[in-house]
Amino acid sequence: MKNGIVIFLLASCFSSFGQGNCLIYPEGSRSRKACEICYKALEHRQGSKESQMMFDSAIAVGPDFAWSYFEKSVPYFKRGFLYEGIQILNKAVELEPVNYLCYRASWFWQYKNYDLCIQDLEAYYALPDAYLQYTPGGEMNMEIVLGLAYAKNENYAKAVETLENFTNSYQSKYEIGFFDYHVLGVMYVHNKQYNKAIEAFKKQLTIVDNIADSYYYLGLAYKGLSDKDSANLQFEKALLLLKDKNRHRINIGYPVSEDDVYAEM
């Protein structure tokens, strides 16, 4: 199974989240100077006056160097100032959309602006040089986020289409995320494609088999097919796992708020 976090961290050395070597820019160029100032800024505490002033200096020296805007925006997001962070990040997106569209989309997702999240991700995946990207912490592939964003807007058909295309693109078992088939299965349940949901959850349980939520939704799929015995069996498994607080939620985001699973209602 693919470890998304590891892959993300390895890739980050060459992406927007880890700019890489300033020596790739010509000596004396504005980008080279801006890059060097940014690295000096990172020696200071993130969000400090010193670091932010240095990012401003980098922007003044190299106004077309996208990484300066990205790094300056990060503390705003982490402190909950979405609007201010977006205003700065927008310039990085304008300069290098392939590197920063997904990052902006991840914050739209975090702040529940699903329309703008979808807009950014659709634009990103339409780019000819789009590549594999994860949420900033490396927990979830951005294509999964796109599918969930469609679901948040109750467009389950589009969510299913997106997630099917994504899971069908796997070349080996090592590309499968921990909960990819769980998310796909939930989408199938919402779209009333119960047989496909059962198939997805059976795949999920070969990857992670001790999370209550997967059994619960598998039970809902059987219930949708009027197979009460099979449904009750899965609900019983979910209840057993719910006794262990560590086997309850999957912290990747749910299509609607009602999807939290509890032992009692």
C-alpha positions in Angstrom: 0.0 0.0 0.0 1.2 3.4 -0.9 2.3 5.7 2.0 0.9 9.0 0.8 2.6 11.0 3.5 6.0 9.7 2.6 5.5 10.2 -1.1 4.3 13.7 -0.4 7.3 14.6 1.7 9.7 13.2 -0.9 8.0 15.2 -3.7 7.9 18.3 -1.6 11.6 19.0 -2.2 10.7 19.8 -5.8 7.2 21.4 -5.3 5.7 24.5 -4.0 5.9 23.2 -0.4 9.7 22.8 -0.5 11.2 25.2 -3.0 14.5 23.4 -3.5 17.9 24.8 -4.5 18.2 28.5 -5.3 21.1 27.6 -7.6 18.7 26.5 -10.3 18.1 30.2 -11.0 20.8 32.2 -12.9 23.3 34.0 -10.7 22.3 37.6 -10.1 18.7 37.1 -11.3 15.7 38.4 -9.4 14.4 35.0 -8.7 17.8 33.8 -7.3 17.9 36.8 -5.0 14.3 36.4 -3.9 14.9 32.7 -3.3 17.9 33.4 -1.1 16.0 36.0 0.9 13.1 33.5 1.5 15.5 30.9 2.9 16.9 33.5 5.3 13.3 34.4 6.3 12.7 30.8 7.1 15.4 31.0 9.8 13.0 33.1 11.8 9.9 32.0 13.6 7.0 31.5 11.2 4.7 34.5 11.1 7.1 36.7 13.0 7.6 40.3 12.1 11.2 39.5 11.0 10.2 36.7 8.6 7.2 38.6 7.1 9.4 41.7 6.4 11.9 39.5 4.7 9.3 37.9 2.5 8.2 41.5 1.6 11.8 42.2 0.7 11.9 39.0 -1.5 8.7 40.1 -3.2 10.1 43.6 -3.8 13.3 42.1 -5.3 11.6 39.4 -7.4 7.9 40.2 -7.9 7.5 37.2 -10.2 8.9 34.7 -7.7 5.8 32.7 -6.6 7.4 31.0 -3.6 7.7 34.3 -1.7 3.9 34.9 -1.8 3.3 31.3 -0.8 5.5 31.4 2.3 4.2 34.8 3.3 0.6 33.5 3.1 1.1 30.4 5.3 1.0 32.0 8.7 -2.3 33.8 7.9 -4.0 30.5 7.1 -2.6 28.8 10.2 -3.9 31.7 12.4 -7.4 31.5 10.8 -7.1 34.6 8.6 -8.4 33.0 5.4 -9.2 36.2 3.6 -5.8 37.8 4.2 -4.0 34.6 3.3 -5.9 34.1 0.1 -5.2 37.7 -1.0 -1.4 36.9 -0.8 -1.6 33.4 -2.1 -3.6 34.5 -5.2 -0.4 36.0 -6.7 1.4 32.7 -6.3 -1.5 30.9 -8.0 -1.4 33.4 -10.8 2.3 33.0 -11.4 2.5 29.2 -10.9 -1.0 27.6 -11.0 0.3 24.0 -11.2 2.2 24.4 -7.9 -0.3 26.4 -5.9 -3.9 25.7 -7.1 -4.1 22.6 -4.9 -2.8 24.4 -1.8 -5.4 27.1 -2.2 -8.1 24.5 -2.8 -7.1 22.7 0.4 -7.8 25.8 2.4 -11.1 26.4 0.7 -12.0 22.8 1.6 -10.8 23.4 5.2 -13.1 26.4 5.5 -16.0 24.7 3.8 -16.1 26.8 0.7 -16.8 23.8 -1.6 -17.6 25.8 -4.7 -14.2 27.5 -4.7 -12.5 24.3 -3.8 -14.1 22.6 -6.8 -13.3 25.5 -9.1 -9.6 25.4 -8.2 -9.3 21.6 -8.4 -11.1 21.4 -11.7 -8.8 24.1 -13.0 -5.8 22.2 -11.7 -6.7 18.8 -13.2 -7.3 20.5 -16.5 -3.7 21.6 -16.6 -1.5 19.5 -18.9 1.3 19.4 -16.3 -0.9 18.5 -13.3 0.8 15.9 -11.1 -0.1 13.9 -8.0 -0.8 16.2 -5.0 -1.9 15.7 -1.4 -3.4 17.9 1.3 -0.7 20.0 3.1 -0.3 17.4 5.8 -0.1 14.6 3.3 -3.3 12.8 4.6 -5.4 12.7 1.5 -5.0 12.9 -2.3 -6.5 16.0 -3.7 -8.6 14.0 -6.1 -10.3 12.5 -3.1 -10.9 16.0 -1.8 -12.5 17.0 -5.2 -14.9 14.0 -4.9 -15.8 14.9 -1.4 -16.4 18.5 -2.3 -18.8 17.4 -5.0 -20.6 15.4 -2.4 -20.7 18.3 0.1 -22.7 20.1 -2.7 -24.9 17.0 -2.9 -23.7 16.2 -6.4 -23.1 12.5 -5.6 -23.1 11.4 -9.3 -20.2 13.7 -10.0 -18.5 12.5 -6.7 -18.8 8.9 -7.8 -17.5 9.7 -11.3 -14.5 11.5 -9.9 -13.6 8.8 -7.3 -14.2 6.0 -9.8 -11.8 7.6 -12.3 -9.3 8.0 -9.5 -9.4 4.5 -8.1 -9.5 3.0 -11.6 -6.2 4.7 -12.3 -4.3 2.6 -9.8 -1.5 0.7 -11.4 -0.7 -1.4 -8.3 -1.8 -2.1 -4.8 0.9 0.3 -3.5 -1.0 3.2 -4.9 -4.1 2.6 -2.8 -4.7 5.1 0.0 -5.8 3.9 3.5 -9.4 5.0 3.1 -9.9 5.5 -0.7 -12.4 2.7 -1.1 -14.2 3.7 2.1 -14.9 7.2 0.6 -15.9 5.6 -2.7 -18.3 3.2 -0.9 -19.9 6.1 1.0 -20.5 7.9 -2.3 -22.1 4.8 -3.8 -24.4 4.5 -0.7 -25.5 8.1 -1.2 -26.0 7.5 -4.9 -28.0 4.3 -4.1 -25.6 2.1 -6.0 -25.6 -0.5 -3.3 -24.0 -3.4 -5.1 -21.1 -1.2 -6.0 -20.9 0.1 -2.5 -20.6 -3.5 -1.1 -17.8 -4.2 -3.6 -16.0 -1.1 -2.6 -16.3 -1.8 1.2 -15.1 -5.4 0.7 -11.9 -3.9 -0.9 -11.6 -1.4 1.9 -11.8 -4.1 4.5 -8.8 -5.9 2.9 -6.8 -2.7 3.6 -8.1 -1.5 7.0 -10.6 -3.8 8.7 -11.0 -2.3 12.2 -12.8 1.0 11.6 -16.5 1.0 12.7 -17.6 3.4 10.0 -16.8 1.0 7.1 -19.0 -1.7 8.6 -21.8 0.8 9.3 -21.9 1.9 5.7 -21.6 -1.6 4.4 -24.6 -2.3 6.6 -26.5 0.6 5.0 -25.6 -0.8 1.5 -27.1 -4.2 2.5 -30.1 -2.5 4.0 -30.6 -0.6 0.7 -30.9 -4.0 -1.0 -33.4 -5.2 1.7 -30.9 -7.8 3.0 -31.7 -7.2 6.6 -29.6 -10.2 8.0 -26.4 -9.0 6.3 -27.1 -5.4 7.3 -27.6 -6.3 10.9 -24.4 -8.4 10.9 -22.4 -5.4 9.7 -24.1 -3.1 12.2 -23.2 -5.5 15.0 -19.6 -5.4 13.9 -19.7 -1.6 13.9 -21.2 -1.5 17.4 -18.4 -3.7 18.7 -15.7 -1.5 17.3 -17.5 1.7 18.5 -16.7 0.5 22.1 -13.1 1.4 21.3 -12.9 5.2 20.8 -9.8 4.7 18.5 -11.9 2.6 16.1 -14.6 5.2 15.5 -14.0 8.1 13.0 -11.9 8.3 10.0 -10.5 11.8 10.0 -10.5 12.5 6.3 -13.7 14.5 6.0 -17.3 13.3 5.3 -19.7 14.1 2.5 -22.4 15.4 4.8 -22.3 16.2 8.5 -24.9 13.5 9.3 -22.3 10.8 8.3 -20.7 10.7 11.7 -21.4 7.2 13.2 -22.6 6.8 16.7 -23.7 3.9 18.8 -26.9 5.7 19.8 -29.0 8.3 18.1 
